[in-house]
Amino acid sequence: MKKEKDWFKDRGYPHFSNKTPLSIRKNIERYVTSSLKVSKHSFSPLIFKEIKQRRYKSSDFNGKIRRSHRKQKNEAIISNTKVRNILYATHIDAHIYSYYTQQIITPKYESYLKQKTLLSDSVTAYRQIETDDKLKFKNNVHFAKDVFEEIKRRENCVALVLDIENFFPSLNHKQLKLAWAKILDHKSLPKDHYNLFKATTRFSYVKLKDLKTKKGHFDEKELAKYKKKGKHTFFESIHDLIESDIIIHKNQKLDDSKTLMGIPQGLPISALLANIYMLSFDEAIVNSLVLDHDVYYRRYSDDIVVLCKENQIDLVQDFIISEIEKIKLKISKEKTEKTLFKINQNRLQSYNISNDGTLKENIPLNYLGFEFYGYQTLIKSKNLAKFYREMKQTIKRKHKRVETIKEKHLLDEAPIFKRKIYRLFSYKGVKTREIQSKRTDYINGKAHTQYFNRKFRGNYLRYAYKASEELEAPEIKRQLRNHWKILQKAMKKYDFSNVKKDS
């Protein structure tokens, strides 16, 4: 059953302004729907955090290809770790971004796209696109399936996958402003929209690690003191932040002409602005490549995939690079992949096309978390490795926590219970269910605990099993057939309750 997004969300994280529970929704709504108030609203600093993703991938070391956690770049050996910079807003600021995104700008953007079916079909990320049965909205599994089915239909074709380099931090502000005004059908941005534009381009932020002032941890006593006053914040007021020793950084990322560029990744409006920014590029690809050369084009955020004939590779690649440069962006040559598909021994087979034109058989097309070989579809191996790594790290972390409790209370035994582990990392967590939870708020200095049920939507295995069905790829389920054995083996290392030990 599909469900429309609600712009109002009770966010649980602490920030520089207090939480906004459902009980004050009407007050928030009156504020965010007033264009005058929004045009004069003073946006608070964002909080900046890094999300690091360890990667073990093939890299070129002086002509030798080998898999490693490191890579060679400009004669230096650097880490392969992918770092994503996420910035998130205070609660009231997030409500403004969310309301303008869902209630004002998105309807106009969708209306513009729907005037041109080919254009609307080409842009897939950050949109609510209905499935064919109209019962739910498409996700990355459906979008991957569309591409794989088109390859099967064409049989002999090349899939070009291109990635935009440093996407969100590289958006040109002038280009964004013009595209934003175009969607609103204005020559310039109205005052309320202009205030949002300034907040997303000339933003300031505080690093999350700088807020951990007690030996790399938050000052829990200080946070508890604010909570008792009914404030789920890092400071009692924004003025206390300004007067503190915490550094407030400003966006200082400059392009080649020393002009400010980039928008924060992580705001409720960021994804929509990225799509709007790419509108002129999307139109150029559809008008020149799709219509004139029968090229198949899809863009999922900064991931571009095109299907073309083998003799069209240079034409397509050169045109895309040229159009990307027109909007002040760059294609990452390092991440560009070329995969040839053709019939071999009565089955569709994939071949990687290297830079020198040589073919390597059975190297899949990597797209949206899946590996497509032509004759089979698998979950990306690094995603599977991440699942097992998180499983083992969670078990180890739970064991360490219990060991600390044993030491603190001088206990000989304190077994670790496994219910949550099973729910997160085994077939027992595939079904959705209601889980009992609680929330404690302080009202007039007194703690009020509220018990409620929250919906558990299933674990990664649920996603994998659903993908297996949607993609008609039973081989995906076979990839995960040993997950129970791996889980049990990891748990046997520690003192879990009810886990049978080998005699």
N, C-alpha and C positions, 0 to 999 in steps of 0.2 A: 504494500500500500504506500503510494508516494505521499510525502508530507512537505508542504511549503515551508520554507525557512521563515523563522520569526526574527525580526531585527533585534528584539530585546533578548538579552542573554545575561543571566545572573552569573558573572564570572567569579571564580573562587580565589584567584590569586591576590596576594597583598600588593599594594602599589603605593603611590603618593597621595591618592584620594581614596575615600572609603568605598566599600562595596555598595551596590545598589540592588537590594533584594526586590523580589516581585511585588512586595507590598507598596513600594513607591513608584511603580511603573507609570502611573498616570502623571505624576509630577515630572518624571523624566520625559515622558511623551510630550507634555506641554512645552518643555524646554527645547527638545530637538526639532520639533515641528515649527518653531518660530525662526524664520529666516533672519530676523533682526537679531535675536539672541545669538544664533550661530555665527553671524557675521562679526559679532563683537566678542565671541568666546575666546578665552585665553587658554590655549592648549598647553598641557603640562609636559615635562620631559618624559621621554620613553625610557623603558628599561631594556638594556642590551644584554643578550646572552648568546653564547656560542654553542652550537650543536655539532659535535665531532663524530664523523663516521669513518671508522677504520676500513681501509680498502686493500685487498690483496688481488692485484691484477697484473696482466701482462704489460711489461714496459720495455722500452728499447734502451739498452746499455751499450753504447758504442757499436751499434749494429747487431748486438746479440739480444734476442727477445727472451725474457724470462719473467716468471711471475714473482712479484715481490710486494712488500709494504712500502717500498720506495720507488722513485723514478728519477731519471736524469733529465734535467732541464737547464739549458744554457751552460752546459759543462759542469753543473753542480748536482749533487745527489740530494733530493728533497723528499719529504714524506708524501705518501699517496693519500693521506688522511683528507677527507672532504670536510671542510668547515663551512657551516651555514650560519650566517649572522641573523638572528631573529630579534626584532624589536617589538615590544608590546606596550599598549597605551593604558592610561588610567581608565577606570570604569566609565566615567561620564564621557570622556573623549572617545572611547570605543563605541559607546552608544550612538554618538553623533556620526562617526564613520559608518557604522552598521546601518543606521537609518537612511543616510544619504545613498549608500550603496544599494540597498535592497528596494527602497521605496521611491527613489527619485532617478538615479543615474542608470541602474540596470534596466528598468522598463524602456528607457529611451535607446539604450544600446541594443537591446533585443529587438526593438521595433525596427531599428536601422538594419540589423542583420537579416531579419525575416523578409525584407524587400528583395533580397537576393539569395535564393536557396543554396546555391553553390558556396557562397560566402559563409552562410550560417552553418552549413555542414562541415566546413573546413576548420572552424574554431571549436575546440572541444573542452578545454580546461576551464574550471571555475564557472561553469554554467549549469543550469538545470534543464537538461535535455531529456525528453520523455523517451522511454523504450517503445518499441513498435506496438506493444499491447496496451500502452498508456497507463500501466499499473504502477510504474516506478520511474525513477530517474536513472539515466545511464551513469556508470562509473568507469574507471580506467580499464576494467575487464571488457566492457562492451566496446570501448574505443579501440582497444587492441584487437578484438575480434573483427571489427569492421575492416581494419587494415589487413589482417591475415586472410580474411575471406576475399578481399579484392586481389591479393596476390594469387590466391588459388584460382580466381576467375581469369586473371591475365596469364597465368602460368609462366611464360617467358618474359621476365621483367627484372628491373633493378630497383632495389629499395635504397634510397639515400636517406640516412639519418644525420641531421645536423643539429648542433647545439649552439645557442647564442651565448657568447662568452660574458660571464659576470653580469647577468641580465638586469636584475632590479637595481643594483648599485650603478648601472651605466645609463639609465634612462635620461635623455636630454630634457631639461625642464621646459624650454621653449616649445619643443615638439609636443610634449605632454599637454601643455596649456592649450595649444591650438587644437589638438585632437579632442580634448575635454570640451572645449567650447563648441566644436563641430557637432558632437553628440547631443549637446543641449540645444543645438540650432541657434546659437548666439554668436555674435562677432567677438565678444569678449566674455569672460566669466562673470556671472553675477557676484555681488559682494560676499554672500554666504559661501558660495563655491570657491571663490578666490581665497577666503580664509582657510578652507580645507586644503587648497592647493599649497598655500604657504606652509601650513602645518606638516605636509607630507614631503616638502622639498627643503625647507629651511629648518628642519627639525633639530632638537637637542635630545641628548640621552645620557643616562647614567649606567655604568657597567654593573651588572648584577654582582660580580665578584667584589666590587668596591663596597657593596652593602654588607658583605660578610666580614664584619669588623672584629669578630672574636676568633682569632687563629683560623681563619678560613671558613668560619661558620657564622650564621646570623646570631645576633644578640637576642636570645630567646626571652630573657627577662624583660628586655625593653619592649619586645613585641607583645608579650603577655600583658604588660602594663597598659599598652594602647588598647588591647582587646577588651580588657575590663572596663574601659571607657566606651566600648562599643565601636572601636575603630580598628579595622583590619588593614593597617597601614605600616609602612616603614618609619614614618615620622608623624608626629602629632598634627603638623600642618606643612604645607608646601614652603612656608617661610623658614621652618626649621631645617629643611633640606638646603635651602639657599644659604643659610647661615652656618651650615655644617662644613666639615673639611672634605666632604664628598665632591669630587670633580664632576661638573656638568659639561659634557662634551657637545660640540656642535658638528653638524654635517659639514665636513671640509673636503669631501671627495671632489676633485677637479678633473675636467677632461683635458685634452691636449691644448685647448685654447685658454686654459686656466679659468674655465667657467664651472660653477657649481653644478653637480649632476647627481642622479640617483634618488631613489625613494626607499623607505624602510620596507623590509620584507617581514610580514607578520601582522600588519594592521588589517582590520576587516575590509578596508578599501583597496589595499595594495594589489590584489589579484585583478580586480576590475580595471584599475588604472593601467596595469600592464597590458590587458587585452585591448583597451582603448588606444593605447600607445601604438600597438601593432596593427591597427586597423588599415592604415594606408598600405602597409606591406602586404597584408592579407589580400587586399583588393588587387594589388599589382600582380601577385602570384596567380590569383584566380583568373584575372582578365588576360594575362599573357601566356601563362603555362597551361592552366586547366582548360580554358576554352580553345586556345589556338593549337596546343600540342597534345591534348588528351592526357595530360599528366594528372595523377591522383595526388591531392595535397591535404595533409592534416597537420594542425599545430596544436600541441598540448603545452601551454605556457611557453617555455623557451626550447622545447623539443619539437623539431620539425621533421616530418617524414614525407617524402615524395616517392611515388612509383612512376617509372618511366621506362622507355626502351633503352637497350644497352648503348645504342648510338646517340642517345640524347643526354648522356651523363654530363659532358662538358657544358653543353648549352644550359641545362637546368642548374648546375652548380654555379656557373658564372653569373647567371641571372639572379639567383638568390643572394649571392655575395654582394652583387652590385646594389640590389634593392635594400639589403640590410645596412649597407654603408650610407645610403640616403637618409636613413633615420638614426644615424650616429651610433650604430651598434656594430659588433663584429661576430663572425662565425668562428667557433673554436675549431681550428684545423685538427687538433689533437683528438677531438671527440667525434669527428666526422667518420661515419661508417658507410661502406658501399657493399651491398649484398646482392649477388646475382641469384635468381631463381630460374631453374629450367628442369624439364623432365629428364630423368636419368633412370634407366631400367624400370620404366613404368611407374615411377613415383616422382613427386616434386622434391627437388633437392636444393639446398642452399650452398652458396659458395661466397667466401669473402674475397673481395677484390682489393688487393694491396695497392700501394701507391705506384708501384712499377707495373701494375696491370696483371700480375700473376694471380691465379685462382687457388684458394685453399678450400677443399671440399669439407662439407659438414660443419662449417662455422655459422652459427645462427644469426638471425636478425634479433638484436636486443631492443625491445620496445615496451615501455610502461611496465617494467618488472617481469617481462616474459621473454623466453628464448624461442624463436620460431624457426624450425628447421625445414619447413615445407611439408614434411610428412608427419611431424609431431610438434607439439607445443609443451614447453616445460616452464616451471617457475625459474626465474633467474637464480643461478647458483649462489651468488653473493647474498641474495635475500634469504635463501635457505640457511646459509652459513650464519647469518645474523640471527635468525630465529633460534638456532641451537646454541649460539654464543650467549644470547640473552637468557636462555633456559639455564645454562650452567652458572652464569653469573648470579642469577636470582637465587638459585639453590645455595651457592657459596655465601651470598650476602645474608640469607636467612640463618644459616649455620653460625656465621660470625656473630650475629646479633644474639643468638641463644647462648653462645659461649660467654659473651659479655655479661648476660644475666646470671649465668651460673657462677661466674667469678664474683660478681657484685653481691649475690645473696648466699654465697658459699654452698651451692647446691651440687650434689653428685650427678643427678639426672635432671634433664630438662629437654625432653624430646621435641623435635620440630614437627608440627602438624602439616600435613601435605595437601589439604583440601584446596587451598588457593593455588598451589603449584600445579595440581591436576587441572584446575579450571583454566589456567593461563596457557599451559603447554601440552595438553593432551586432548584426545578425542572426547573426554568427559566435559570439556568446555566449549564444545561445538554449538550446543543449543543455547538460545537466548533464554534468560530467566530473570526473575526479580531477586535482588540481593539486599539483605537488610543493612542499612547504613545509619549513621547518626551525624548530626551537626550541632556544635555548641556555639551559641552566641551570648555575648554579655550585654545585658540590658540594665542600665543603672547600677553597674558594678556587680551584678549577680549573674551567675552562669545559668543559662536555659538550654537544656539539651533536647533536641527534637529527633525522634526516630522516624525513619521513612524507608521506603523501598526504592532502590534505583535499578534501572534496567541494565543488565549485563548483555551486551550485544554479540557475545561470542568471541573466540580468540582467533589467532592467525590461521589455525587449521580450518576454521569455519570459512574464512576467506578463500583459502586454497581449494577446499572442496567445492565451494560455489563456483570458483573460477574453472575448475575441472568440468563441471556440468555445463556452464555457459559456453565454454570454448570447445565442448565435446572432445575433451582431452583426458581420457582415463589415466594416461601416463603421469599426470600431475599427482594423482592419488598414490601412484606407485612410488613417486619420489619421497613420500612421507610415510611409507609403510613401516619403517623402522623407528619412528619417533618414540614409541612406547618403550622399546628396548633401550634406546639412548637415554631417555628420561630416568628409567629405573637404575641404569648403570651409574648415572650421575648422582642419584639420591643415595645409593648404597655406600658412597664414600663418607656419608655423614649420619648422625644419629636421628634419623627420621622415625616418627612413630609408625608402627604397623608395616614397616618395610622389611620384607624377609631378607635375612642375611645368608650368604652362602656358608654352609657348614664346613 
